[in-house]
């Protein structure tokens, strides 16, 4: 399931931001993370973007790659029905939080690798992403502090602890797919995140730099793993500016949308 929020008085086809919730791959739904990001979500929509918040099967229901299949399936649905909803197929971005940041990064980075296992049969793969916003998502699963624990969220995701199955962990790690043809990234992480260490975002930032992919890493001072400290003006302005830069073609388009 997904919820689609459309800007009022849209003039022409509008760019789309796909919103992927967090919850350690094992909890929450398409309303999660929206509660503490209210101002950012409101400004995304009021700035002329559509926003689609999507559900996906949790890892307790089906192990990887089921989750990324569902995220790509939702994107395929939005692409296939773009005319119905007034969406611009050429201007899709994806934004995710925590486990959703992992999935959003994986969606954006692996798309041009054409990994068949990441898509459901008989669904369109014609879409692409113009930008990715990653809030504190894991990027390399074997380097998580609980990667040896067979009961950790990432072990539930894979069906085995990452250290026991580094082959599976590699397939599910966003950094595996970094190359020069990837979309630009905005990466945001808390200085005091004790659940997903910000080294995960620093590692992704480093890989993107090496590949020459435009990206920016923001470490939010004193911020924990999630919460209202990510909905402040400084961060929100970065997010809106990033989306406008990569999804709004020109000033006329920005004004009309």
Secondary structure in CASP SS format (residue, H / E / C, confidence):
PFRMAT SS
TARGET T0000
AUTHOR 0000-0000-0000
METHOD secondary structure of the structure
MODEL  1
X C 1.00
X E 1.00
X E 1.00
X E 1.00
X E 1.00
X C 1.00
X C 1.00
X C 1.00
X C 1.00
X C 1.00
X C 1.00
X C 1.00
X C 1.00
X E 1.00
X E 1.00
X E 1.00
X E 1.00
X E 1.00
X E 1.00
X E 1.00
X C 1.00
X C 1.00
X C 1.00
X C 1.00
X C 1.00
X C 1.00
X C 1.00
X C 1.00
X C 1.00
X C 1.00
X C 1.00
X C 1.00
X C 1.00
X C 1.00
X C 1.00
X C 1.00
X C 1.00
X H 1.00
X H 1.00
X H 1.00
X H 1.00
X H 1.00
X H 1.00
X H 1.00
X H 1.00
X H 1.00
X C 1.00
X C 1.00
X C 1.00
X E 1.00
X E 1.00
X E 1.00
X E 1.00
X E 1.00
X C 1.00
X C 1.00
X C 1.00
X C 1.00
X C 1.00
X C 1.00
X C 1.00
X C 1.00
X C 1.00
X C 1.00
X C 1.00
X H 1.00
X H 1.00
X H 1.00
X H 1.00
X H 1.00
X H 1.00
X H 1.00
X H 1.00
X H 1.00
X H 1.00
X H 1.00
X H 1.00
X H 1.00
X H 1.00
X H 1.00
X C 1.00
X H 1.00
X H 1.00
X H 1.00
X H 1.00
X C 1.00
X E 1.00
X E 1.00
X E 1.00
X E 1.00
X E 1.00
X E 1.00
X E 1.00
X E 1.00
X E 1.00
X E 1.00
X E 1.00
X C 1.00
X H 1.00
X H 1.00
X H 1.00
X H 1.00
X H 1.00
X H 1.00
X H 1.00
X H 1.00
X H 1.00
X H 1.00
X H 1.00
X H 1.00
X H 1.00
X H 1.00
X H 1.00
X C 1.00
X C 1.00
X H 1.00
X H 1.00
X H 1.00
X C 1.00
X C 1.00
X C 1.00
X C 1.00
X C 1.00
X C 1.00
X C 1.00
X C 1.00
X C 1.00
X C 1.00
X C 1.00
X C 1.00
X E 1.00
X E 1.00
X E 1.00
X E 1.00
X E 1.00
X C 1.00
X C 1.00
X C 1.00
X C 1.00
X C 1.00
X H 1.00
X H 1.00
X H 1.00
X C 1.00
X C 1.00
X C 1.00
X C 1.00
X C 1.00
X C 1.00
X C 1.00
X C 1.00
X C 1.00
X H 1.00
X H 1.00
X H 1.00
X H 1.00
X H 1.00
X H 1.00
X C 1.00
X C 1.00
X C 1.00
X C 1.00
X C 1.00
X C 1.00
X C 1.00
X H 1.00
X H 1.00
X H 1.00
X H 1.00
X H 1.00
X H 1.00
X H 1.00
X C 1.00
X H 1.00
X H 1.00
X H 1.00
X H 1.00
X C 1.00
X C 1.00
X C 1.00
X C 1.00
X C 1.00
X C 1.00
X E 1.00
X E 1.00
X E 1.00
X E 1.00
X E 1.00
X E 1.00
X E 1.00
X C 1.00
X C 1.00
X C 1.00
X C 1.00
X C 1.00
X C 1.00
X C 1.00
X C 1.00
X H 1.00
X H 1.00
X H 1.00
X H 1.00
X H 1.00
X H 1.00
X H 1.00
X H 1.00
X H 1.00
X H 1.00
X H 1.00
X H 1.00
X H 1.00
X C 1.00
X C 1.00
X C 1.00
X E 1.00
X E 1.00
X E 1.00
X E 1.00
X E 1.00
X E 1.00
X C 1.00
X C 1.00
X C 1.00
X C 1.00
X C 1.00
X C 1.00
X C 1.00
X H 1.00
X H 1.00
X H 1.00
X C 1.00
X C 1.00
X H 1.00
X H 1.00
X H 1.00
X H 1.00
X H 1.00
X H 1.00
X H 1.00
X H 1.00
X H 1.00
X H 1.00
X H 1.00
X H 1.00
X H 1.00
X H 1.00
X H 1.00
X C 1.00
X C 1.00
X C 1.00
X H 1.00
X H 1.00
X H 1.00
X H 1.00
X H 1.00
X H 1.00
X C 1.00
END
